[in-house]
Every structure is written in C-alpha cells, then in structure tokens.
C-alpha cells in the first residue's frame, strides 16, 4: 500500500513542478503549487471511481470549477483610501 501513496505524492509533485515551470516561477512557490495541484487533481474525473471526481465522493456534489484560476497569473491588489 505504501507504493500507492508514494505514486500519488509523485503525481502531485510532478503536477506542481509543471505548473511552476509553465508560470516561470521559482521554487519558493512550491507549497502553493502543491496545494493548487491537489485542488485540481481532486476536481478531475477518474475512470477508477466511475468517471466521478474525488470531490464528488467526499462531499456528494459536483465541484465548482468556474472559480478556478490560472496558476501563476498576474494579479493586482487595490487599496482603497478611507
């Protein structure tokens, strides 16, 4: 069973590294990339569980994907004067 867990960890790290490379970000953002990779993986359908998502199995409803953003996209913070 340890091999299954190690393979999933490898999948998460490979996904995170690909996102960091594509966004041209440093390894400093590795934790953020891993967190977002897990979010994406949990929202992707899998044949193993009957073309459902892991999110559906845990929460019993389809995940919202309209709120997902591109990892590494430029964003700006706007401070309003009070």
N, C-alpha and C positions, 0 to 999 in steps of 0.2 A: 504493500500500500504506500510505502514511502516514495516509490518511483512515480506514482500518480501526482503526489503533492509536489515533488521536485520538478516534474514536467510542467505543471501549472505555473509554478514560480518562474520557470524559464520562459514560458509563454508571456507572462506579464512583463518580465524584464526585456524580452525581445520587442514587444509592442512599445514599451516606454522608450527604448533606445531608438526605435524607428521614428517615433514622434519627435524626440529631441533632435535627431538628425534632420528631419524634414523641416522643423521650425528653426533650425540653425541656432539652438540654444545650448548653453553649457551644461555640464553635469551637475551644476548647482541646483538645477530644477528637476533632478531625477525623482525625488519624492513626489513632486506634483505630477510628473509624467506617469509614475506608477499608479497613483491614485486615480488619475483620469483613465488610464488603461484598464483598470479593474472596472470602472464605471462603464466603459464601452463594452468590455467583454460580457458583463452581466446583462447588457441590453441587446446582445446579438443572438438571434435564434440558433439553436443547435439541433442537429439531427438526433443526437444521442438521447435527448429528452423530448422527442416527438415534435421537433420544429418549434418548440417553445423557447422562451428565454429563461435564464436562471432567476431573473427578477419576477417573472410570472409564477414560478414555482413557490417562491418565498412569500410574495405578497398577494397572489391570486388575482392580479390585474395586469394589463399591458403597461409597459413603461412608457413614459412620455419622452419622446426623442426630439420634440420641437425646441426644447430648451438647450440642447447640446450645442456647443460652440467649437470652432476650430482651435485645436491646441496650439498655443504659441502665437495667436493672432494679436495684433496691436490693439491696445485699449487705452483709454484716457480717463483720468479721474478729474471730475469737475467739482471744484469747491465753490460754493455759493457764499457771497458775502452776506453777513447777517446784519 
